[in-house]
Amino acid sequence: MSRRRRKASPVATAADAEIAAARLAAIVESSDDVIVSKSLDGIITSWNAAAERMFGWTAAEAVGRHITLIIPEDRLAEEDEVIARIRRGQRVEHFDTVRRTKDRRLVDVSITVSPVKDSRGRIVGASKIARDITERRRLDEERQQLLARERTARATAEAANRAKDEFLAVLSHELRTPLNAVFGWARMLQSADMSDAVRERAVAAIVRGASAQVRLIEDLLDVSRIVAGNFPLDVQRFDLRDVVTAALDTVRPAAEAKGIAIEMQTAPGPLIVLGAEDRLQQVVWNLLMNAVKFTPRHGHALLRLQQCDRAAEITLSDSGEGIATEVLPYVFERFRQEDSSSTRAHAGLGLGLALVRHLVELHGGSVTAESPGKGQGATFRVRLPLAPPAPGGDG
Protein backbone atom coordinates (compact mmCIF):
# COMPACT_ATOMS: atom_id res chain seq x y z
CA MET A 1 0.00 0.00 0.00
CA SER A 2 1.32 3.36 -0.83
CA ARG A 3 1.35 5.96 1.87
CA ARG A 4 0.02 9.38 1.19
CA ARG A 5 1.83 12.31 2.82
CA ARG A 6 -0.48 14.48 4.81
CA LYS A 7 -0.43 18.12 3.99
CA ALA A 8 0.15 20.43 6.98
CA SER A 9 -2.97 22.22 7.98
CA PRO A 10 -2.80 25.98 7.32
CA VAL A 11 -4.24 26.47 10.78
CA ALA A 12 -1.50 24.36 12.38
CA THR A 13 1.21 26.16 10.40
CA ALA A 14 -0.04 29.55 11.52
CA ALA A 15 -0.26 28.36 15.12
CA ASP A 16 3.30 27.00 15.01
CA ALA A 17 4.58 30.25 13.55
CA GLU A 18 2.75 32.21 16.22
CA ILE A 19 4.27 30.04 18.95
CA ALA A 20 7.77 30.42 17.47
CA ALA A 21 7.34 34.17 17.21
CA ALA A 22 6.11 34.36 20.81
CA ARG A 23 9.04 32.25 21.98
CA LEU A 24 11.50 34.46 20.10
CA ALA A 25 9.88 37.60 21.51
CA ALA A 26 10.16 36.19 25.03
CA ILE A 27 13.82 35.39 24.50
CA VAL A 28 14.50 38.87 23.17
CA GLU A 29 12.60 40.54 25.99
CA SER A 30 14.26 38.53 28.76
CA SER A 31 17.79 38.83 27.34
CA ASP A 32 20.40 40.56 29.48
CA ASP A 33 21.91 41.92 26.28
CA VAL A 34 20.50 44.90 24.45
CA ILE A 35 18.62 43.78 21.33
CA VAL A 36 17.47 46.54 18.98
CA SER A 37 16.15 46.32 15.43
CA LYS A 38 16.18 49.11 12.88
CA SER A 39 15.33 49.69 9.26
CA LEU A 40 17.92 50.36 6.60
CA ASP A 41 17.06 54.04 7.04
CA GLY A 42 18.13 53.80 10.70
CA ILE A 43 14.59 53.95 12.19
CA ILE A 44 14.28 51.91 15.38
CA THR A 45 11.67 49.14 15.00
CA SER A 46 12.17 47.18 18.24
CA TRP A 47 13.67 47.93 21.65
CA ASN A 48 13.90 45.30 24.39
CA ALA A 49 13.90 45.68 28.18
CA ALA A 50 17.71 45.51 28.37
CA ALA A 51 17.87 48.48 26.00
CA GLU A 52 15.55 50.39 28.33
CA ARG A 53 17.82 49.58 31.30
CA MET A 54 21.05 50.51 29.54
CA PHE A 55 19.99 53.63 27.63
CA GLY A 56 17.13 54.98 29.76
CA TRP A 57 14.55 55.39 26.99
CA THR A 58 11.45 53.21 27.09
CA ALA A 59 10.42 51.23 24.02
CA ALA A 60 7.56 53.69 23.49
CA GLU A 61 10.03 56.58 23.46
CA ALA A 62 12.63 54.87 21.24
CA VAL A 63 10.66 52.95 18.59
CA GLY A 64 10.07 55.13 15.56
CA ARG A 65 13.03 57.41 16.27
CA HIS A 66 16.35 57.34 14.45
CA ILE A 67 19.16 55.18 15.83
CA THR A 68 21.30 58.31 16.22
CA LEU A 69 19.26 58.73 19.40
CA ILE A 70 21.99 56.70 21.14
CA ILE A 71 24.99 57.53 18.95
CA PRO A 72 27.32 60.39 20.05
CA GLU A 73 28.00 63.05 17.44
CA ASP A 74 31.63 62.04 17.03
CA ARG A 75 30.56 58.44 16.26
CA LEU A 76 28.00 59.11 13.52
CA ALA A 77 30.40 57.99 10.79
CA GLU A 78 30.42 54.51 12.35
CA GLU A 79 26.68 54.15 11.67
CA ASP A 80 27.15 54.95 7.97
CA GLU A 81 29.84 52.27 7.72
CA VAL A 82 27.72 49.68 9.56
CA ILE A 83 24.66 50.30 7.35
CA ALA A 84 26.82 50.05 4.22
CA ARG A 85 28.11 46.64 5.32
CA ILE A 86 24.60 45.45 6.26
CA ARG A 87 23.34 46.42 2.79
CA ARG A 88 26.09 44.19 1.35
CA GLY A 89 24.80 41.34 3.47
CA GLN A 90 27.75 41.39 5.84
CA ARG A 91 27.65 40.86 9.59
CA VAL A 92 29.48 43.23 11.95
CA GLU A 93 30.78 41.26 14.94
CA HIS A 94 32.03 42.44 18.35
CA PHE A 95 32.52 46.04 17.35
CA ASP A 96 33.69 48.00 20.42
CA THR A 97 32.39 51.55 20.51
CA VAL A 98 30.62 54.14 22.69
CA ARG A 99 26.92 54.89 22.96
CA ARG A 100 24.97 57.65 24.70
CA THR A 101 22.23 57.28 27.32
CA LYS A 102 19.15 59.40 27.91
CA ASP A 103 20.96 61.29 30.70
CA ARG A 104 23.88 61.97 28.32
CA ARG A 105 26.25 59.45 29.90
CA LEU A 106 28.61 57.57 27.61
CA VAL A 107 28.67 53.77 27.82
CA ASP A 108 31.36 51.46 26.44
CA VAL A 109 29.63 48.72 24.45
CA SER A 110 30.48 45.78 22.21
CA ILE A 111 28.04 45.52 19.30
CA THR A 112 27.17 42.76 16.84
CA VAL A 113 24.92 43.77 13.93
CA SER A 114 23.25 41.26 11.57
CA PRO A 115 21.16 41.79 8.42
CA VAL A 116 17.39 41.17 8.71
CA LYS A 117 15.76 39.62 5.61
CA ASP A 118 12.14 39.33 4.56
CA SER A 119 10.45 36.15 3.29
CA ARG A 120 11.94 36.67 -0.16
CA GLY A 121 15.47 37.05 1.15
CA ARG A 122 15.74 40.78 0.70
CA ILE A 123 17.65 42.76 3.33
CA VAL A 124 15.14 45.08 4.96
CA GLY A 125 16.85 46.05 8.19
CA ALA A 126 19.35 45.18 10.87
CA SER A 127 19.32 43.55 14.29
CA LYS A 128 21.79 44.87 16.83
CA ILE A 129 22.98 43.12 19.99
CA ALA A 130 24.94 45.31 22.42
CA ARG A 131 26.70 44.44 25.68
CA ASP A 132 28.02 46.85 28.30
CA ILE A 133 31.81 46.41 28.47
CA THR A 134 32.55 49.26 30.90
CA GLU A 135 33.73 46.85 33.59
CA ARG A 136 35.81 44.89 31.10
CA ARG A 137 37.42 48.12 29.88
CA ARG A 138 38.13 49.15 33.46
CA LEU A 139 39.74 45.79 34.24
CA ASP A 140 41.76 45.94 31.01
CA GLU A 141 42.99 49.44 31.86
CA GLU A 142 43.89 48.39 35.41
CA ARG A 143 45.78 45.40 34.03
CA GLN A 144 47.65 47.61 31.57
CA GLN A 145 48.49 50.07 34.35
CA LEU A 146 49.74 47.25 36.57
CA LEU A 147 51.89 45.92 33.73
CA ALA A 148 53.24 49.42 33.04
CA ARG A 149 54.04 49.95 36.73
CA GLU A 150 55.70 46.55 36.89
CA ARG A 151 57.83 47.33 33.83
CA THR A 152 58.74 50.72 35.27
CA ALA A 153 59.62 49.23 38.66
CA ARG A 154 61.73 46.53 37.00
CA ALA A 155 63.53 49.07 34.83
CA THR A 156 64.11 51.31 37.87
CA ALA A 157 65.47 48.39 39.90
CA GLU A 158 67.75 47.32 37.06
CA ALA A 159 69.00 50.89 36.61
CA ALA A 160 69.62 51.15 40.36
CA ASN A 161 71.57 47.89 40.35
CA ARG A 162 73.65 49.05 37.39
CA ALA A 163 74.25 52.39 39.11
CA LYS A 164 75.39 50.64 42.29
CA ASP A 165 77.71 48.34 40.32
CA GLU A 166 79.18 51.36 38.55
CA PHE A 167 79.49 53.18 41.87
CA LEU A 168 81.36 50.27 43.45
CA ALA A 169 83.73 50.23 40.48
CA VAL A 170 84.31 53.98 40.86
CA LEU A 171 84.72 53.59 44.63
CA SER A 172 87.39 50.93 44.27
CA HIS A 173 89.22 53.10 41.73
CA GLU A 174 88.98 56.25 43.88
CA LEU A 175 90.21 54.43 47.00
CA ARG A 176 92.96 52.57 45.19
CA THR A 177 94.49 55.62 43.47
CA PRO A 178 95.46 57.60 46.61
CA LEU A 179 96.27 54.36 48.44
CA ASN A 180 98.78 53.39 45.76
CA ALA A 181 100.43 56.80 46.09
CA VAL A 182 100.51 56.54 49.89
CA PHE A 183 101.94 53.02 49.74
CA GLY A 184 104.51 53.91 47.09
CA TRP A 185 105.83 56.98 48.90
CA ALA A 186 105.78 55.14 52.25
CA ARG A 187 107.99 52.40 50.77
CA MET A 188 110.34 55.08 49.46
CA LEU A 189 110.55 56.60 52.94
CA GLN A 190 111.89 53.27 54.13
CA SER A 191 114.86 53.78 51.82
CA ALA A 192 117.96 55.10 53.54
CA ASP A 193 119.12 57.10 50.54
CA MET A 194 116.65 59.97 50.31
CA SER A 195 117.33 63.67 50.29
CA ASP A 196 115.46 66.03 52.54
CA ALA A 197 113.66 67.53 49.54
CA VAL A 198 112.45 64.13 48.34
CA ARG A 199 111.51 63.16 51.88
CA GLU A 200 109.44 66.34 52.20
CA ARG A 201 107.78 65.60 48.87
CA ALA A 202 107.00 62.05 50.01
CA VAL A 203 105.40 63.23 53.26
CA ALA A 204 103.30 65.79 51.38
CA ALA A 205 102.12 63.13 48.91
CA ILE A 206 101.22 60.75 51.75
CA VAL A 207 99.26 63.46 53.57
CA ARG A 208 97.51 64.43 50.34
CA GLY A 209 96.57 60.84 49.53
CA ALA A 210 95.42 60.12 53.08
CA SER A 211 93.34 63.30 53.11
CA ALA A 212 91.65 62.27 49.86
CA GLN A 213 90.75 58.91 51.36
CA VAL A 214 89.47 60.53 54.54
CA ARG A 215 87.16 62.78 52.50
CA LEU A 216 85.84 59.82 50.53
CA ILE A 217 85.18 57.78 53.65
CA GLU A 218 83.57 60.73 55.45
CA ASP A 219 81.22 61.25 52.48
CA LEU A 220 80.29 57.56 52.50
CA LEU A 221 79.65 57.59 56.24
CA ASP A 222 77.58 60.78 56.00
CA VAL A 223 75.37 59.32 53.27
CA SER A 224 75.04 56.05 55.20
CA ARG A 225 73.97 57.84 58.39
CA ILE A 226 71.51 60.07 56.54
CA VAL A 227 69.89 57.11 54.77
CA ALA A 228 69.67 55.23 58.07
CA GLY A 229 68.05 58.26 59.72
CA ASN A 230 70.90 58.52 62.20
CA PHE A 231 72.27 61.96 61.45
CA PRO A 232 71.85 64.34 64.41
CA LEU A 233 72.23 68.06 63.76
CA ASP A 234 73.62 70.59 66.24
CA VAL A 235 70.95 73.21 65.57
CA GLN A 236 71.75 76.83 66.37
CA ARG A 237 70.83 80.32 65.17
CA PHE A 238 73.44 81.93 62.96
CA ASP A 239 73.91 84.32 60.06
CA LEU A 240 74.07 82.38 56.79
CA ARG A 241 76.34 85.08 55.31
CA ASP A 242 79.15 83.92 57.62
CA VAL A 243 78.74 80.30 56.46
CA VAL A 244 78.85 81.24 52.78
CA THR A 245 81.88 83.47 53.27
CA ALA A 246 83.78 80.77 55.20
CA ALA A 247 83.04 78.14 52.54
CA LEU A 248 84.22 80.47 49.78
CA ASP A 249 87.46 81.26 51.65
CA THR A 250 88.14 77.50 51.90
CA VAL A 251 87.58 76.88 48.20
CA ARG A 252 89.24 80.02 46.84
CA PRO A 253 92.79 78.56 46.67
CA ALA A 254 91.56 75.68 44.47
CA ALA A 255 89.69 78.16 42.25
CA GLU A 256 92.72 80.44 41.95
CA ALA A 257 94.92 77.47 41.01
CA LYS A 258 92.71 77.03 37.92
CA GLY A 259 92.36 80.76 37.29
CA ILE A 260 88.63 80.63 38.06
CA ALA A 261 87.17 83.92 39.28
CA ILE A 262 84.37 83.55 41.82
CA GLU A 263 82.31 86.68 42.44
CA MET A 264 80.23 86.89 45.59
CA GLN A 265 77.09 88.99 46.13
CA THR A 266 75.45 88.93 49.55
CA ALA A 267 72.34 90.46 51.07
CA PRO A 268 72.98 93.71 52.94
CA GLY A 269 71.38 92.53 56.18
CA PRO A 270 71.69 89.36 58.27
CA LEU A 271 70.01 86.16 57.10
CA ILE A 272 69.40 84.19 60.29
CA VAL A 273 68.65 80.49 59.93
CA LEU A 274 68.25 77.57 62.31
CA GLY A 275 70.57 74.68 61.56
CA ALA A 276 73.93 73.03 61.86
CA GLU A 277 76.49 75.63 60.84
CA ASP A 278 79.17 73.09 59.90
CA ARG A 279 76.75 71.08 57.74
CA LEU A 280 75.47 74.08 55.83
CA GLN A 281 79.05 75.14 55.26
CA GLN A 282 79.58 71.63 53.86
CA VAL A 283 76.65 72.24 51.49
CA VAL A 284 78.13 75.47 50.12
CA TRP A 285 81.63 73.96 50.00
CA ASN A 286 80.40 70.98 47.96
CA LEU A 287 78.60 73.24 45.49
CA LEU A 288 81.64 75.48 45.11
CA MET A 289 84.03 72.54 44.67
CA ASN A 290 81.66 71.07 42.10
CA ALA A 291 81.78 74.36 40.18
CA VAL A 292 85.58 74.48 40.38
CA LYS A 293 85.89 70.87 39.24
CA PHE A 294 83.65 71.24 36.20
CA THR A 295 84.61 74.75 35.13
CA PRO A 296 87.55 74.93 32.72
CA ARG A 297 90.59 77.09 33.43
CA HIS A 298 90.00 80.84 33.49
CA GLY A 299 86.27 80.36 33.81
CA HIS A 300 84.06 82.24 36.24
CA ALA A 301 81.30 81.66 38.78
CA LEU A 302 78.82 83.86 40.62
CA LEU A 303 77.77 83.08 44.20
CA ARG A 304 74.74 85.07 45.29
CA LEU A 305 73.02 85.11 48.70
CA GLN A 306 69.70 86.91 49.03
CA GLN A 307 66.37 86.85 50.82
CA CYS A 308 63.28 85.62 48.97
CA ASP A 309 60.08 85.95 51.00
CA ARG A 310 60.74 84.07 54.25
CA ALA A 311 63.65 82.08 52.86
CA ALA A 312 67.35 82.59 52.28
CA GLU A 313 68.41 81.69 48.75
CA ILE A 314 71.94 80.67 47.73
CA THR A 315 72.51 80.69 43.98
CA LEU A 316 75.69 79.46 42.33
CA SER A 317 76.10 79.89 38.57
CA ASP A 318 79.18 78.83 36.65
CA SER A 319 80.52 78.86 33.10
CA GLY A 320 81.46 75.20 33.31
CA GLU A 321 80.66 72.06 31.35
CA GLY A 322 76.94 72.17 32.08
CA ILE A 323 74.64 69.20 32.55
CA ALA A 324 73.07 67.12 29.79
CA THR A 325 69.27 67.30 29.65
CA GLU A 326 68.84 63.58 30.22
CA VAL A 327 71.12 63.69 33.29
CA LEU A 328 69.56 66.75 34.95
CA PRO A 329 66.69 64.89 36.70
CA TYR A 330 69.16 62.52 38.40
CA VAL A 331 71.94 64.93 39.33
CA PHE A 332 71.19 64.74 43.09
CA GLU A 333 70.80 60.95 43.24
CA ARG A 334 73.25 58.67 44.97
CA PHE A 335 75.28 56.29 42.79
CA ARG A 336 74.51 58.34 39.66
CA GLN A 337 77.21 60.11 37.65
CA GLU A 338 77.07 61.42 34.11
CA ASP A 339 80.32 59.56 33.41
CA SER A 340 81.11 56.64 35.70
CA SER A 341 83.72 54.99 33.49
CA SER A 342 87.26 54.42 34.66
CA THR A 343 88.47 56.86 32.00
CA ARG A 344 86.24 59.74 33.06
CA ALA A 345 87.80 63.20 33.13
CA HIS A 346 86.93 64.06 36.74
CA ALA A 347 87.70 62.11 39.88
CA GLY A 348 85.33 61.63 42.82
CA LEU A 349 82.47 59.41 43.91
CA GLY A 350 79.71 61.74 42.79
CA LEU A 351 78.30 61.85 46.33
CA GLY A 352 78.77 65.59 46.79
CA LEU A 353 75.47 66.67 45.24
CA ALA A 354 73.60 63.79 46.90
CA LEU A 355 74.94 65.02 50.25
CA VAL A 356 73.91 68.57 49.36
CA ARG A 357 70.33 67.48 48.75
CA HIS A 358 70.15 65.37 51.92
CA LEU A 359 71.62 68.08 54.14
CA VAL A 360 69.45 70.83 52.68
CA GLU A 361 66.30 68.72 53.11
CA LEU A 362 67.29 67.93 56.71
CA HIS A 363 67.18 71.70 57.26
CA GLY A 364 63.70 71.96 55.75
CA GLY A 365 64.99 73.48 52.51
CA SER A 366 65.20 72.55 48.84
CA VAL A 367 67.85 72.47 46.13
CA THR A 368 67.45 72.55 42.37
CA ALA A 369 69.77 72.39 39.37
CA GLU A 370 69.38 74.10 36.01
CA SER A 371 71.44 73.95 32.85
CA PRO A 372 70.79 74.89 29.21
CA GLY A 373 72.85 71.84 28.22
CA LYS A 374 76.38 70.59 27.76
CA GLY A 375 79.00 73.32 27.50
CA GLN A 376 76.60 76.03 28.70
CA GLY A 377 77.23 76.12 32.44
CA ALA A 378 74.95 75.25 35.34
CA THR A 379 73.06 76.96 38.14
CA PHE A 380 72.35 75.47 41.56
CA ARG A 381 69.80 77.10 43.84
CA VAL A 382 69.42 76.34 47.57
CA ARG A 383 66.47 77.69 49.58
CA LEU A 384 66.51 77.56 53.38
CA PRO A 385 63.75 78.80 55.69
CA LEU A 386 64.68 81.82 57.74
CA ALA A 387 64.50 81.47 61.50
CA PRO A 388 61.60 83.18 63.29
CA PRO A 389 62.62 86.37 65.08
CA ALA A 390 64.28 85.73 68.43
CA PRO A 391 62.80 87.32 71.55
CA GLY A 392 65.84 89.60 71.69
CA GLY A 393 65.43 90.53 68.02
CA ASP A 394 68.36 89.41 65.85
CA GLY A 395 66.34 89.45 62.65
NORSUL-V337023 format. One record per backbone hydrogen bond with DSSP energy under -0.5 kcal/mol. NH is the residue of the N-H (numbers start at 0). CO is the residue of the C=O. E is the energy in kcal/mol with one decimal. If there is no record, write none. Layout:
nh = <NH/NH>
co = <CO/CO>
e = <E/E>
//
This chain:
nh = <12/13/14/15/16/17/18/19/20/21/22/23/24/25/26/27/28/29/30/30/33/35/36/37/38/39/41/43/44/45/47/51/52/53/54/55/61/62/63/64/66/68/69/70/71/74/75/77/78/78/79/80/81/82/83/84/85/86/87/88/89/91/92/94/95/96/98/99/100/101/103/106/108/109/110/111/112/113/115/117/120/123/123/124/125/126/127/128/129/130/132/133/136/137/138/139/140/141/142/143/144/145/146/147/148/149/150/151/152/153/154/155/156/157/158/159/160/161/162/163/164/165/166/167/168/169/170/171/172/173/174/175/176/177/178/179/180/181/182/183/184/185/186/187/188/189/190/193/198/199/200/201/202/203/204/205/206/207/208/209/210/211/212/213/214/215/216/217/218/219/220/221/222/223/224/225/226/227/228/229/234/235/237/239/239/241/242/243/244/245/246/247/248/249/250/251/252/253/254/255/256/257/257/258/259/260/260/261/262/262/264/266/271/272/273/274/274/276/279/280/281/282/283/284/285/286/287/288/289/290/291/292/293/294/295/297/298/300/301/302/303/303/304/305/307/310/311/312/313/314/314/315/316/317/318/320/322/326/327/328/329/330/332/335/336/343/354/355/356/357/358/359/360/361/362/362/363/364/365/367/369/372/374/375/376/377/378/379/380/381/382/383/385/386/392>
co = <8/9/10/11/12/13/14/15/16/17/18/19/20/21/22/23/24/25/26/27/129/127/45/125/42/123/38/64/36/36/34/47/48/49/50/51/57/58/43/61/41/65/66/67/69/71/72/74/74/75/75/76/77/78/79/80/81/82/83/85/84/112/90/110/93/108/106/69/104/54/100/98/96/130/94/128/91/126/124/121/117/115/121/115/37/113/35/111/33/109/107/107/132/133/134/135/136/137/138/139/140/141/142/143/144/145/146/147/148/149/150/151/152/153/154/155/156/157/158/159/160/161/162/163/164/165/166/167/168/169/170/171/172/173/174/175/176/177/178/179/180/181/182/183/184/185/187/191/194/195/196/197/198/199/200/201/202/203/204/205/206/207/208/209/210/211/212/213/214/215/216/217/218/219/220/221/222/223/225/224/232/274/272/237/270/238/238/239/240/241/242/243/244/245/246/247/248/250/250/251/252/253/254/255/254/258/298/259/260/300/302/304/269/237/384/235/272/274/275/276/277/278/279/280/281/282/283/284/285/286/287/288/289/290/293/257/295/260/316/262/301/314/264/312/310/307/383/305/381/303/312/379/301/377/299/293/376/323/323/324/326/327/329/332/334/340/350/351/352/353/354/355/356/357/358/359/360/359/382/380/378/376/320/372/319/317/369/315/367/313/365/311/309/271/389>
e = <-2.6/-2.1/-2.1/-2.9/-2.3/-2.2/-2.5/-2.6/-2.5/-2.3/-2.7/-2.6/-2.5/-2.2/-2.3/-2.7/-2.6/-2.2/-0.9/-0.6/-2.3/-2.8/-1.3/-2.5/-2.4/-0.9/-2.1/-3.0/-2.7/-1.4/-1.5/-1.6/-2.3/-2.4/-2.7/-1.8/-2.1/-2.8/-2.6/-2.3/-2.8/-2.0/-2.0/-0.6/-0.6/-2.1/-1.2/-1.1/-0.8/-0.5/-1.3/-1.7/-2.5/-2.6/-1.9/-1.9/-2.4/-2.5/-1.0/-2.1/-2.6/-2.6/-0.7/-3.6/-0.8/-2.8/-2.5/-2.9/-2.6/-3.1/-1.8/-3.2/-2.4/-2.2/-2.6/-2.6/-2.9/-2.6/-2.5/-2.4/-2.1/-3.0/-0.6/-1.4/-2.8/-2.7/-3.9/-2.9/-2.3/-1.8/-2.6/-0.6/-2.9/-2.6/-2.7/-2.6/-2.9/-2.6/-2.5/-2.6/-2.6/-2.6/-2.5/-2.6/-2.8/-2.6/-2.7/-2.6/-3.0/-2.6/-2.7/-2.8/-2.6/-2.6/-2.5/-2.5/-2.5/-2.5/-2.7/-2.5/-2.5/-2.8/-2.5/-2.7/-1.9/-2.5/-3.2/-2.5/-1.8/-3.1/-2.4/-2.1/-2.3/-0.9/-1.4/-2.8/-1.6/-2.7/-3.0/-2.8/-2.6/-2.3/-2.3/-1.7/-2.0/-0.9/-1.5/-1.3/-2.7/-2.6/-2.1/-2.5/-2.5/-2.2/-2.2/-2.4/-2.6/-2.5/-2.7/-2.8/-2.6/-2.0/-2.0/-2.5/-2.3/-2.1/-2.7/-2.7/-2.4/-2.3/-2.7/-2.6/-2.5/-2.4/-2.6/-2.5/-2.7/-2.0/-1.2/-2.8/-1.4/-2.4/-1.8/-0.6/-3.0/-1.2/-0.9/-2.3/-2.3/-2.3/-2.3/-2.2/-2.3/-1.6/-1.7/-2.2/-0.5/-0.8/-1.8/-3.0/-1.9/-0.8/-0.8/-1.0/-3.0/-0.6/-2.0/-0.5/-0.6/-2.8/-2.9/-0.5/-0.5/-2.3/-0.5/-2.4/-0.5/-0.8/-2.2/-1.9/-1.6/-1.7/-2.1/-2.7/-2.5/-2.1/-2.6/-2.9/-2.2/-2.0/-2.5/-2.6/-2.1/-0.8/-0.5/-2.1/-1.3/-2.5/-2.9/-3.4/-0.6/-3.1/-3.0/-2.2/-3.1/-1.3/-3.3/-3.4/-2.9/-2.9/-0.5/-2.7/-2.3/-2.3/-1.8/-2.3/-0.5/-1.1/-1.7/-0.6/-1.9/-1.3/-1.8/-1.1/-0.5/-1.4/-2.7/-2.1/-2.4/-2.4/-3.0/-2.6/-2.6/-2.1/-0.9/-0.7/-1.8/-2.5/-1.9/-2.1/-2.5/-0.5/-4.8/-1.8/-1.4/-0.7/-2.8/-2.5/-2.3/-3.0/-2.8/-2.6/-2.2/-2.8/-1.0>
//
